[in-house]
């Protein structure tokens, strides 16, 4: 068992696939649905609950307040924010997608919703990063 570092971690973050096993070392798995991408884990030292995508090629951990919070979990806002950070933020330029007023991600000409539509909010034309 590693020392607990839950309180020093962000509330959500990507985990390199090669480090997933070390992150989960000693955690207690609370859910076992073999078809789910996310499983709920508890740190035995501080009882922090983590919802962890431990099955895809892009593992992510999200701190949750309760087991009930994991039931209706929507990964999209977390994935979108991580993509914005990965690109280094947004620019002052508008997205090149027709009729989109969102700001483009740094280094590309599209906003996060059009670059990563699988993480888009219901209405990608809504301005997500106002000036």
N, C-alpha and C positions, 0 to 999 in steps of 0.2 A: 504494500500500500504506500503510495506517495503521500507526502504532506499535502494538506488541502490548500489549494490556491484559488478557490471559488470567489472569494471576496475581492481578489485583485483582477479578476477577469471582467471583460466587457459583458454586457447583458446578452449579446449575440455576436458570433464570430464564425468565420470559416475555419475549418480544421484541415490541414493537409492530410490526405488519405493515409500517408505513412505514419502520422502521429495520432490517428484516431484511437488505436489500441492503447497507447500510453495515456491519452486523456481519460479514457474510460476505466483505466486500471483501478480496481477497488470499488468502483461505483456499483450500486445495486440496481439491476434492471427491473423496472416495475411493470412494463408492458411487454408482451411477447407475440403480438400479431405478426406472423411471418410475412404477411403481404404489405405491411405498412413500411413507409420510408422512414418514419420517425418513431423513436421509442423513448419512453420516459425513464430517466435514470435519477437516482438520489445519491448524493455524496454522503457516505456514512459518518463523516467527521463533522460536517456542519449542517446536514440535512437539506442543502440547496437542491432544488429540483432542476434538471436540465432536460429539455426535449432535444434529442439528437438525431439528425439524419445520419444514420449509420449504415445505410445500404446503397446510396448512390455514389457516383464518382466525385461529387462535390459536397463532402460532409460539412454540416453546420450544426452549431449548438446554440440553443436559445434558453436563457434562464426563464422559468415560469414560476408563478406564485403558488400554484396549487395543481393537483392532479386534474381538477375540473378544467383548468385553463388549457390543458392539452387536448381536450375533446374537440373544440371548434378551432383548432390552430390553423392559421393561414400563414404560410411561409412567405408569400409574395412581398409584403412590406419589408421584411428583413433582407430577402434576396435582392430587392431593388436597391436598398440602401448600400448593401455590400458592393453591388455593381457600380454605383455612383462613386464610392470610395476607391474601388479598384481602378477606375478610369481617372482618378485624381480630381473628381468633382465635375461641375458643369461649367460651361462657358457663357458668355453674354450673347452668343449666337442662338437663334431659334433653330429648332429641329427642321430638317429639310423635308420631312414628311408633309404632304399636302394638308393645309389647314391646321397644322399643329402649332401651338404657341409655347410648347415646353422648350426649355433651354437644352441645347445639345450637350452631350457628354464630352468631356475634354478628349481631344484626339480623334473624334469621329463626328459625323454631321447629323447624327440622330440622337434623340432623347432616350432616356432609359426605357421608356415604354415601347418605343419602336425598335430599339436595338435588341431588347429582350422581351418580346411580346408575351412570353410565358409567365412573366412576373408583372404584367401590366395591371393597372387598376381598371375598374369597369369602364371608365370613360377616359381614354388616353388623350383626348383633346383638352381636357382640363389642365390648366397651368399648375404644374407641380412645384416649380421653383420660382416663385414670383421675384421680380427684381427688387 
